[in-house]
Amino acid sequence: MANPVLQRELVANLRSPRAFALQAAFLLLLGALVAMAWPSAPRLTLANPEPARRLVDLFFIGQFLLASLTAPVFAAGALTGEKERKTYELLLASALRPAQIVWGKWAAALLPSVLLIVSTLPIVVLCLPLGGVSLYEVLAAYTALLAALACFSLFSLLCSAHFTRTTAALVTSYFCILPPALVGVALWQLLGEWSSGVRLALFLGVLPALSAGACVLFFVLTSRKLWYPSDIGSEGRDIVDEQQELREAVGLVISRDEFPDRLFAPAKRTDLLPDDANPVLDKELRSELFSQGTLMPRVVIQISLLLAVPLMGACLYLIPIFAPWYLAYVLLFNMLTAPVFTAGSVSGERERRTLDLLLVTTLRPGTILWGKLFSGLRVSSVLTMFLMWPVALACVLVPEYYANLPTFAGMLAVVAVTCIVSSVVSLFCSVSFQKSYVSLTAAYLALGCLYLLPPAADYFARTYLSETPAASAVHTAAAASPFSAVFAFPLEVKNPNDPNPNAPKLIRPADWPLVAGYFAAQAILVLLLLAFIQRTFRNRYDAAGG
């Protein structure tokens, strides 16, 4: 029996320009990586298969990370999109059973990602004659990749069933998917160095079995959510009762009257607004940001703190030379959270048909924009700084850090600047696009290109294009990324594995030109984006008769 949900979604997904553009970009990027990393030796010998093995590992890791990032794009909006279009109740009232709806949505979201993976087979076939990797390892890699994609897509669909907005479902999906994806990359690398047989057994047998069990669990939970939906009635609830949510919440709760919650979620106003206050900022902080409930912020905070505990212990205390890696985790957290609170600030007004009403008020464009920017910046900055207290604690408890206090002060400055840049880029996307979902996706894409692409390109150039002019140029371009900046500060600590107190210290050299380039590049970028935002908003304000 045909599944009408699957048929409709496939037509909408596979015929959309987004699907063709995504597949083209996916293949071009992976093909460019393989072409640039192709061994340059005139003759390859099986006695030294290391260059070919590194090439294949790079291909599989890049493919896995790209596919993991694209899987939620198709699945996170599958059910929240129905809620936003006010068709969710009509779908539930149809003759389809919840399991049929879930299966149709899941298959339609998974198939575009599967097509991306299958389309890379010709590139893999070109790499096999180089040696260094067996056909069984390729089979294990593709099996594990497809199993992980199926699990990630179904989990994103589960998030889509629980949330009312696509932005919340997408962010929660990324927060829960990225940690296991990074663990999978680490296992592929480590097991390849230790034992190929163990890697084959794990990725060809254990991982698919675990993914199948997780898929069954997610499928049952999603179907149960559709059997007993709590977010329907009068086309769904637009506003969540915070007191009721607080009583029913499991785990961490957000209380607006207590510290430190009131730093990012102040209590609703019970008195008159002061004359010199910004009404847009006050409205966004006290009502708008959490009008859909606190489920997504609570999930994000709990996951981030849970992951911070082992990273803090390993990077700040056990192996102090790895301290910049914990700062990299803090930067990644800000990169994921900042767009959530800013990317929908202006596009959300468009979707609610209130932007023109806002523009014809007596408020100036600058007042509106700064209110939107500071509200999102305040929330994302406070949440990010929650993860910085372990750094301050380590500077007090670890004597090795006493001589490195200027370094940690510089890293703190990098984190602060990153908070500002992430919010400004997100506001720029919110002004430029009509829908919040598109704005959020564009913000993630822009921040990914700005933050992650430069250090990845720098690592690639140092590994495969060393001692070439291209490697030097790519290293200079890495100054655009805060991840490169935190690793550019000097760090000198004792080797924890050497009991000799007179042993030489581990030294991470400084790269001051890169640090200076980072702050200069971010200042220029912020000024240019703010000028564009101000001009665009001013033109809209004049057109509205302001």
N, C-alpha and C positions, 0 to 999 in steps of 0.2 A: 504493500500500500504506500502510495506516494505521500511524502511529508510536505504539506504546503508551506510551512515555515522555512524548511530547508530550501525549497525551490525559490521562494521569494527572496531569501537572504542571499543565495548564491547569485541570482540575477543582479541584485543590488551591489554586492561586493565585487564580483569578478568583472562586471562591466563598467565599474567606476574608474575614472582616470587615476584615482589614488592607487588602485591595485596595479595598473600598468606602470605607473611612475615608481612605485615601491619596488617592484620586481626588477625594473631596469636599473635603479640605483643600487639595489642589493647585488646584482650580478656584476655591475661595473666596478663597485668597490672591491668585491672579493677578487675579481679578475685582475684589477690593478695591483692588489696586494701580492698575488702570486707572480705577476709579471715583474714587479720590482724586486721581489725576494728570490727570483729564479737564480740558481747557482750560476756564477759567472765563469767558472772554470771551463776551459775548452774541452776537457774530458772528465767524465765522472766515472768513478770506480766503486764497486760494491764493497771494497775494503774500507772505504770511508763514507758510510751512508749518513753521517751526521747532518750535512747541509740539507739533504733531501728530507730527513726526518723533521728537522726544524721547520722546513717549508710546509710540510703536511700538517704538523701540529699548529702552526700559525693559521693555516687555512681553516682547520676544524674549530679552533678557539674563536676566531673571528666570526665564523658562520654561526656558532652556538650563541655568542653574545648578541649578535645582530638579530637572530631569530627570536631569542628570549625577549628582547626589547620590543619587537614588533607584535608578538603574540597578544599582549593585552590591548593593543590598539584596535584589534578586530573584535575582541570578546568583551572588554570592559563596558562598552556601550550597547551591548546587545539587548539587555532588558531595561537599563536606565534610559536608553533612547526611547523605548516605548512609553516609559513614565513621563519623560519630558514632552513627548508628542501627544500625551493624553490618550494613548491607545492601549495602555497596559490592561485596563479593565476589559476592554473589548477582546483582547487576546485571551485572557483568562476565562471569559464567558463563552468562548468558542467551543466547538465539539471536541477539540484536541485535549488529550490528557496532559498533565504537567510534564510527564516523562517525554512525551512527543515534542512538546515545546522546547524542553531543555536539549533533547537530542538534535533537533533542527537548528537551534541557535549555536550549539557547540560545534556541530559538523560544519556549519557555514562559516564560523569564525576560524576553525582549524584548517580548513582546506586551502585558503590563501597562503598560510604559513607552510603547509606541506608542499605546495607548488614552488615556493621559494627554495625549499631544501632540495627537491627533486631536480630543479633546473640547474643546480650546481654540479650535478654528476659529471658532465663533460669536463669540467675543470679538474675534478678529482682524477678522472681517467688520464688526463695529461700528466699528472704528478706521479702516477704509479710506476711508470718505467724508470723513474729516477732511483728507485730502490729505497731502502730504509724503512719501509712500511709495508706490511702484508695486506692481502685482500681481507683477511679476517679482522684486522684492526679497522679497516675502512667500514666493514659491515658492523662492527661493534660501535663505531662512532655514530653512524647513521641511525642505528637502532636506538641508542641512548638519546640521540638528538630528537628523534620523532617521539619517543616516550616522554621526554621532558616537555616538549612542546604541547603534547596532548594534556599533560598534567597542568601546565601553566595556563593554557587556554581555558580549561574547565574551572580552575581556581578563579580566574578573572571573571568568568561567568557567574560564579558563586558570589563574588563581590558585587557584580552588577545586580544580582537579585536582592542583596541586602541594603544597597544604597539607593537613594532617589536621584542622585546626580551623577553624570558620567565622570566628572572631574574627581569626585570622591572615590568612585570605584577604580578609576585608572591609577590614582596615587597609591591607594591601598594595595593594589595588585603589584605595582612596582616595588613597594617596600617589602612585600612578602616574597617576591620572585627573585629579586637581585641577590639576597644572601645565598640561597641554594645554587643559583647559577654560578656565582663566584666560587663556591665550594666545589662544584663540578669541574670548573676550569682548573682549580688547584689540584684536584685528584688526578685529572688527566695528565697534567705535567709531572707530578710527583711519581705516580705509578709507572709512567713511561720511563722514568730514569731508574726506578728500582726493579720493576718486574713487569714485562709485557704480558705474561700469562695472567697475573693477578688483574691487570687492567682489562684484559679480555673477559675474564670471568665476571668482573664487577659490572662493566658496561654492557655486556651481552646477556647477562642473566639476572644479577641482583637488582640493578637500577630499573630495568623494564618491569620487574615484578613489583618493586616498590611503587613505581609510577602507576601501574595498573590498580593496585590497592588504593592509592590516593585518589585516582579517578573515580573508582566506585564510590568512595566516601563522599567526594565532592558532588557527584551526580545525585546521590541520595539526598544530601543536604539541600541542593538547589531545587530538586523536585519537591521536597517537603516544604520549602519556602514558598513555592508556587501553590501547593495544596492549601496552606494556611497563611495567606498574605496578610501582613499587618499594615500595609501602606496603601490600602485602597479605601474607597468610600468618598463620594463627591470628587472623583477624579484624583484621589490621593490627597494627602495632607501637605500643604505648602509650608506650614510652620510647625516646628516640633515643640512640644511642651517640655521645657527644660526640667521642671520639677519632677514630672513623671519619668523622664529619661534618667534623672539622677537616682530615683528610687529603684528603677529597674536595671540600672547599669551593673555590669559584672566587671570586677577588676578595678583599674584606676578610674577615678571620676574627676571631673573638673568642677570646682566650686569657686564661683566668681567672687565670693566674699573673703577668701582665704589666700594667704601668701604661699607659693609664688603664683598661683593661678590668676590672681587679679592683675598681674603684670601684662598678660596677653589677653585676658578675658575680663575686663572690668565689669562690675555689676551694672545692671540696667539703671538708668537715671530715674530718680524719683523727685527731683527738684527741677527748677527752670534752668535752661542753658545760659551760662554767662554771656555777656554781650560780646566779649572778645574771643569766644571759642569758635572753633571751626565745626559747623554742624555736620558736614560730610564725614569728617574724621570721627566725631562722636557717634554718629549713626552707624558707621561701618564697624567700629569696635564693639559697641554695646548691643547691636541688634543684628546687623547684616551678616557678619562673618560666621556666626553660629546659629543662624535662623533655621538651618537644616539639621540641627543637632550637633552633638559633640562626638559621635561615634568615630568618625574618621580621625579627628585629632587625637582621640584617646588611643586608637589602634596605632597610629604613627608614633606617639610618645612611648607607648609600651614596647613596641618592637625596637625602636632606636635605643632605648635604655637597656633592653635585654642584650642587644648586640654590643653595646658599649662596654659592658662588664668584662667579657673575655678579651676584647681588644685593648681595653685600658690596662688590664693586668699584664698582658703579653708585651705590649708596645711601650708602656710607660714605666713598668717596674721590672719585669723579667729581662727584657732585652732593650735597654734604654736607647740604643742607637736607632731603634725602629720608631722612636717617638713621632717623627713626621708622618708615619702611616696612620696613627690615630688622628692627627689633624686632617689627613686626607679623608678619613671617614666622616669627620665633622663637616667638611666641605661638601661631600657627597650628600649628606643629610640636608644641608641648606639648599643644594641644587634641586632636590626633590620636593622640598616643602615650600620654598618661596613662591613658585608659580601657583600653588594651590590657593593662596590668599590674595594674590594680586592679578593673576591672569584673567580672572572673570570680573574684575571690578568695574570696567567700562562696558565690556561685552554683555555682562549680566544686565546692565541698565537697558541695553538695546533689546535683549530678549524679553524683558518685562515691559517694553514700550514706555519706559520712563526717562530715557535719556533726553528727549526733547523737553520734557517737563523740567528736568534738572537744569537744562541750559537756559531756559527762559526765566529762571529765578534771579534774584538780585546778586547771587554769588558770582564772583569773577572766575574765569577759567582756571587761574592759578590756585584759587582756594579749593576748587573741586579736585584738581589734579593732585595737589599736595595732600589733601585729605585721603584720597584713594591710595596714594603711594605710602604715606606714613602708617596707615592702618595695617596694610599687609606687611610692611617692613617691620613694624613693631612686633607682630605675632611671630613671624619667621625668625627674627633676630633673637627674641626671648627664648624660643624653642631651641635655637641653635646654641645659645649660650648655656643652656642646661647641660649640654655635652662638654662644655669647656671647664666645668668645675673640677673634673678629675685632673686636668692639666695643672690647675692652680694647686690642687692638693699634692700632686707629684712634685711640684717645685719646692714644696715645703718639706716633704717626707724623704725625698731622694737627694742625698748630699751631692751626688754627681751633677745635679742640675743647677747647683748654686752658681757655678761659673758660666752657665748657659742662659741666665735670666734674660739678657738682651735678645737672644735668639727666640725665646718663647714670647717675648713682647712683640717682636716682629711678626711671628706667626699669628698672634692674636690680631695684629693689625691687618694681616691678609684675610683672616676670617671676617673681620668687620667690613672690610672693603667688598668682599664677596657677597655679604648680605645685601649691601646697597646695590651692587651691580645686578644681582639676581632679581631683585624687586623691580629695578628700572627696566630691565629687559622684559620682564613679565608684563609690566604696565604698557610698554611699547607694543607688545603682541596684543594686549587687550584693546588698545586703541585702534590697531590696524585691522583686526578681524571682527566679523559680525557675531560669531557664536563662541561661547565660552569653551566648549570642547575643542574647537579648532585652535582657539587662542592658547589653551593649555598645551596642546600637542606641539604647536609652533614654538612655545616658550621652552619646552623640553628639548626640542630639536636644536634651537638656537644655543641654549646653554650647553648642550652636549657637544656641539661643534666648537664652542668657545672654550669650554673647560677640559673636555676629555680628548678631543681630536689632537690638539697640539702636543701634549705629552706622549700620546700613543704614536704619533708621527715621529717624535723625537726618539723614542725607544726603537722604533722600526728603522730609522735612519742610522742610529748608532750600531744596530745589530747587523744590518744587511748593506748599508751604504757608508760604512765607516771610512774616514780619511778621504772624503770627497767633498767638493764645495757644497753639494746638496745637503749633506749632513750638518754643516755649519749653518746654512741658511735655515734649516728646519729647527735647529736648536735655538736660534735667535727668535723665531716665531713662537717658540714655546713660552715666551714671556707673557703671552696673552692668557695663560692658564694659572689659576691659583694653586693647582696641584703641583705644577713645576716650581712655583714660588716657594712653597713650604719646604721643598727638598733643596732649595738653593741656599738656605741659611746654614751657617756653620754649626756643628755640633761635635763636642768632644766629651766622651764618657769612658768610664772604665769598662774593660771587657769582663762581663759577668762569668765567663767560663774559665778565666785565668785566676787562680787563687793568689798568685804572687802580687803583693801590693805595689811593687815597683815595676810591674809589667807596663809596656807602652799602652796608651789609651787608644780607643777606637776613634777615628777622626773622620767626620764628614765635611769635606771642604766647602768653602763658601763660593757662591757665584753671584757676586754683588751686581754685575751688569744685568743679570736676569731679574733680580729683585727690583732694581730701579726701573727696568723696562716694564715689569708687571704693573707697578703703581702708576707709571706714566700712561700706559696703554689703557688702564681701567678709567683713569680720570678723563682721558679724551673720549672714550666710548660713552661714559655717563653723560658728559656735556653734550655730545652730539645727539644722543637719544632723547635727552630732556628737551633740547631745542626742537627736535622733530615733533615730539609729543605736544609741546606747547603750541607750535605753529598749527598742527593738525587740529587740535582741540579749539584753538582760537578761530580757525576758519569755520568750524562747525558751529561755534558759538555765534559768530557774526551771521551765518546763514539762518540761525534760529531767531534772529532779531534781538540778540543780547546787547 
